[in-house]
Amino acid sequence: MARKADEPLVLGIETSCDETGVGIVRGHTLLADAVASSVDEHARFGGVVPEVASRAHLEAMVPTIQRALKEAGVSAKDLDGIAVTAGPGLAGALLVGVSAAKAYAYALGKPLYGVNHLASHICVDQLEHGPLPEPTMALLVSGGHSSLLLAPDITSDVRPLGSTIDDAAGEAFDKVARVLNLGFPGGPVIDRYAREGNPDAIRFPRGLTGSRDPVYDFSFSGLKTAVARWIEAKRAAGEDVPVADVAASFQEAVVDVLTRKAVRACKDEGVDHLMIGGGVAANTRLRAMAQRRCEDAGITLRVPRPKLCTDNGAMVAALGAEMVARGRGASSWDLSADSSLPVTETHVPGEEHDHGHGEEHAHAHDHDHVHELSKKNLYES
């Protein structure tokens, strides 16, 4: 029996940083979410080393894809498309994923979709809470990004309202954790210590919250420096550093700014839904404060479960499935990685493949996108 047109079966590959993620989605249903992390290999360096990440992706790619197919209970030849993060991210790491996706798509005779990492973080919420409202306001917070985005159409129209001008929130968590000798990554460990601390113990600065500051932009570099100087002063005076209080007070400053600006953006744009994504969205205090402030403002909050907030292949597959369902153009075989791909480019279509919707789009795939030699499943014995 044929599946509904809006329920495409798509495999997604994510390699923008240190997670090798492979997800398989049918429509809005998650079938598999396989992840191989290299975080332990980076821990002794106190941060992600691009070359180490790239090599880890190379080693993990094929086993992770095989694990995802097995978990989903599907065959590669049954897929309707292959989606992959084309950017932004670490150039070398992205190239591993893009190369793998192109190889699988070519060999299987399937359409290829190079998609945007940030847009994928928004789209993954469909796997948790169903179709996204249009428009959706999204607050994306991770080690590399702190962004406020308005998404009237997740497949073709994502508008940046604000972003970080220096350290992203996740990066600030990592740096403060390093100063406190708590290890890497910093987000989970600071969240854990903060639960035992007093968030009002130390009044750390709230960046870019003055009347003349950019309304929706973020800055956490000054906060990070203030925390480091406070700790240095304590140590210089021979006093013990109250780690839990520092963690809680720092975290409170970050979360206060993030949620305050996100709720303001919703009010200013007349949007009654806020979606929060990215690795820092797993932070318990961020979730709690966002929920309270959204309820007070009459805004519906959507936050995926923590595993879907961090980088994963499921989010890429979710956006790829939406691309297929809406008839968006597939990418060309010359698709490459773009480490600075702007969020306004939700996907990277081929020059000749944006043919619209429905049957016309299907014929375009048959004749334009898939090379004649690749139509036969090269994996069939």
Residue pairs with C-beta under 8 A, 6 or more apart in sequence:
3 9
3 26
4 27
5 325
5 358
6 27
6 325
7 26
7 27
7 29
7 325
8 26
8 27
8 80
8 81
8 321
8 324
8 325
9 24
9 25
9 26
9 74
9 78
9 79
9 80
9 321
10 24
10 25
10 26
10 79
10 80
10 81
10 82
10 83
10 113
10 317
10 320
10 321
10 324
11 22
11 23
11 24
11 65
11 68
11 69
11 76
11 79
11 81
11 82
11 83
11 104
11 313
11 317
11 320
12 21
12 22
12 23
12 24
12 25
12 82
12 83
12 84
12 115
12 120
12 313
12 314
12 315
12 316
12 317
12 318
12 319
12 320
13 21
13 22
13 61
13 65
13 82
13 83
13 84
13 85
13 97
13 100
13 101
13 313
13 316
14 20
14 21
14 22
14 23
14 84
14 85
14 97
14 117
14 120
14 311
14 312
14 313
14 315
14 316
15 21
15 57
15 61
15 84
15 85
15 89
15 93
15 94
15 96
15 97
15 100
16 85
16 87
16 88
16 89
16 90
16 93
16 94
16 97
16 117
16 311
17 48
17 53
17 89
17 90
17 93
17 143
17 144
17 311
18 37
18 38
18 39
18 42
18 48
18 53
18 56
18 93
19 35
19 36
19 37
19 38
19 39
19 310
19 311
19 312
20 35
20 36
20 37
20 38
20 56
20 57
20 60
20 61
20 64
21 33
21 34
21 35
21 64
21 311
21 312
21 313
21 314
21 315
21 316
22 32
22 34
22 35
22 64
22 65
22 67
22 68
22 313
23 30
23 32
23 33
23 34
23 68
23 312
23 313
23 314
23 315
23 316
23 317
23 318
24 30
24 31
24 32
24 68
24 69
24 71
24 72
24 74
24 79
24 313
24 314
24 317
25 31
25 127
25 314
25 317
25 318
25 320
25 321
26 321
27 321
27 325
28 126
28 127
28 130
28 131
28 318
28 321
29 127
30 127
30 314
30 318
31 71
31 72
31 73
31 74
32 67
32 68
32 69
32 71
32 72
32 314
33 68
33 71
33 307
33 308
33 312
33 313
33 314
34 64
34 65
34 67
34 68
34 71
34 313
35 64
35 312
35 313
36 56
36 60
36 63
36 64
38 52
38 53
38 56
38 57
38 60
39 184
39 185
41 49
41 52
41 56
42 48
42 49
42 52
42 53
42 184
43 183
43 184
45 52
45 184
46 174
46 178
46 184
47 174
47 184
48 90
48 143
50 90
50 91
50 92
50 93
51 92
53 90
53 92
53 93
54 90
54 92
54 93
54 95
54 96
57 93
57 96
57 97
58 96
61 96
61 97
61 100
62 100
64 313
65 100
65 104
68 313
69 75
69 76
76 104
76 108
76 379
77 108
77 377
77 379
77 380
79 108
79 110
80 110
80 111
80 324
81 105
81 110
81 111
81 112
81 113
81 320
81 321
81 323
81 324
81 330
82 101
82 104
82 105
82 108
82 110
82 111
82 112
82 113
82 320
83 101
83 112
83 113
83 114
83 115
83 316
83 317
83 319
83 320
83 321
83 323
84 97
84 98
84 100
84 101
84 112
84 113
84 114
84 115
84 316
85 94
85 97
85 98
85 114
85 115
85 116
85 117
85 120
85 316
86 94
86 98
86 114
86 115
86 116
86 331
86 335
86 336
86 337
86 338
86 341
86 347
86 348
87 94
87 116
87 117
87 337
87 338
87 339
87 340
87 341
88 116
88 117
88 118
88 144
88 338
88 339
88 340
88 341
88 342
89 117
89 144
89 337
89 339
90 339
91 337
91 339
94 337
94 338
94 339
95 336
95 337
97 337
98 114
98 335
98 336
98 337
101 112
101 114
102 112
102 333
102 335
104 110
105 111
105 112
106 112
106 333
106 371
106 374
107 374
107 377
107 378
107 379
108 374
108 377
108 378
108 379
109 370
109 374
109 375
109 376
109 377
110 370
111 324
111 330
111 365
111 369
111 370
112 330
112 331
112 333
112 335
112 369
113 319
113 320
113 323
113 324
113 328
113 330
113 331
113 347
114 331
114 335
114 347
114 348
115 316
115 319
115 320
115 323
115 346
115 347
115 348
116 158
116 319
116 341
116 343
116 345
116 346
116 347
117 311
117 341
118 140
118 145
118 147
118 149
118 158
118 343
119 151
119 154
119 158
119 319
119 343
119 346
119 347
120 315
120 316
120 318
120 319
121 138
121 140
121 142
121 277
121 278
121 309
121 315
122 132
122 136
122 138
122 140
122 149
122 151
122 154
122 158
122 275
122 277
123 132
123 154
123 315
123 318
123 319
123 322
124 277
124 304
124 308
124 312
124 314
124 315
124 318
124 319
125 132
125 275
125 277
125 302
125 303
125 304
125 308
126 132
126 318
126 322
127 304
127 308
127 314
127 318
128 302
128 304
128 305
128 308
129 302
129 304
132 151
132 154
132 275
133 272
133 273
134 151
134 152
134 153
135 150
135 151
135 152
135 269
135 271
136 150
136 151
136 154
136 271
136 273
136 275
137 148
137 149
137 150
137 151
137 262
137 265
137 266
137 269
137 271
137 273
137 274
137 275
138 147
138 148
138 149
138 150
138 151
138 274
138 275
138 276
138 277
139 147
139 148
139 149
139 258
139 262
139 274
139 275
139 276
139 277
139 281
139 290
140 146
140 147
140 149
140 276
140 277
140 278
140 281
141 147
141 168
141 169
141 170
141 258
141 276
141 277
141 278
141 279
141 280
141 281
141 286
142 168
142 169
142 170
142 278
142 279
142 280
142 311
143 168
143 170
143 171
143 173
143 174
143 185
143 187
143 279
143 280
144 168
144 170
144 171
145 163
145 164
145 168
145 278
146 163
146 164
146 168
146 169
146 170
146 218
146 220
146 258
147 160
147 162
147 163
147 164
147 343
148 160
148 161
148 162
148 163
148 216
148 261
148 262
148 265
149 158
149 159
149 160
149 161
149 343
150 158
150 159
150 161
150 265
150 269
150 271
151 157
151 158
151 159
152 159
154 319
154 322
154 346
155 319
155 322
155 323
155 326
155 328
155 346
155 347
156 328
156 346
157 346
158 343
158 344
158 346
159 344
160 342
160 343
160 344
161 216
161 265
161 269
162 214
162 215
162 216
162 217
162 218
162 261
162 265
163 217
163 218
164 217
164 218
164 219
164 220
165 208
165 214
165 217
165 218
165 219
166 219
166 220
166 221
167 175
167 219
167 220
167 221
167 224
168 218
168 220
169 218
169 220
169 254
169 258
169 280
170 185
170 186
170 187
170 278
170 279
170 280
171 220
172 220
172 221
172 223
172 224
172 250
172 254
173 185
173 186
173 187
173 190
173 251
173 254
173 280
174 184
174 185
174 186
174 187
175 186
175 224
175 228
176 186
176 190
176 224
176 227
176 228
176 246
176 247
176 250
177 183
177 184
177 185
177 186
177 187
177 189
177 190
178 184
178 186
179 227
179 228
179 231
180 190
180 193
180 231
180 241
180 243
180 246
180 247
182 189
182 190
182 193
182 243
182 247
183 189
187 279
187 280
187 282
187 283
188 282
190 247
190 250
190 251
191 251
191 282
191 283
191 284
191 285
193 243
193 244
193 247
193 248
194 244
194 247
194 248
194 250
194 251
194 252
194 285
195 248
195 284
196 244
196 248
197 242
197 243
197 244
197 245
197 246
197 247
197 248
197 249
198 244
198 245
198 248
198 249
199 248
199 249
199 251
199 252
199 285
200 249
200 252
201 242
201 245
201 246
201 248
201 249
202 230
202 245
202 246
202 249
203 249
204 223
204 226
204 227
204 230
204 249
204 250
204 252
204 253
205 222
205 223
205 226
205 253
206 223
206 253
206 256
206 257
207 218
207 219
207 220
207 221
207 222
207 223
207 257
208 214
208 217
208 218
208 219
208 257
209 257
209 260
215 261
215 264
215 268
216 261
216 264
216 265
218 257
218 258
218 261
220 254
223 250
223 253
223 254
227 246
227 250
230 246
231 241
231 246
234 240
234 241
235 241
251 283
251 285
252 285
254 286
255 283
255 285
255 286
255 289
255 290
256 289
258 286
258 290
259 286
259 289
259 290
259 293
260 293
262 274
262 276
262 290
263 274
263 293
263 294
263 297
263 299
265 271
266 272
266 273
266 274
266 297
266 299
267 297
271 299
272 298
272 299
272 300
273 299
273 300
273 301
273 302
274 290
274 294
274 299
274 300
274 301
274 302
275 301
275 302
275 303
276 286
276 287
276 290
276 301
276 302
276 303
277 303
277 304
277 309
278 309
279 309
279 310
279 311
280 286
280 309
281 287
281 303
281 304
281 306
281 309
282 306
282 309
282 310
287 303
290 301
290 303
291 301
294 300
294 301
295 301
303 309
308 314
308 315
319 346
319 347
323 347
326 357
327 355
327 356
327 357
327 358
327 361
328 347
328 349
328 354
329 349
329 350
329 353
329 354
329 355
329 361
329 364
330 349
330 350
330 353
330 365
330 369
331 347
331 348
331 349
331 350
331 353
332 349
332 350
332 351
332 352
332 353
333 350
333 371
335 348
335 350
338 348
341 348
350 368
350 369
352 368
353 364
353 368
353 369
355 361
355 363
355 364
355 368
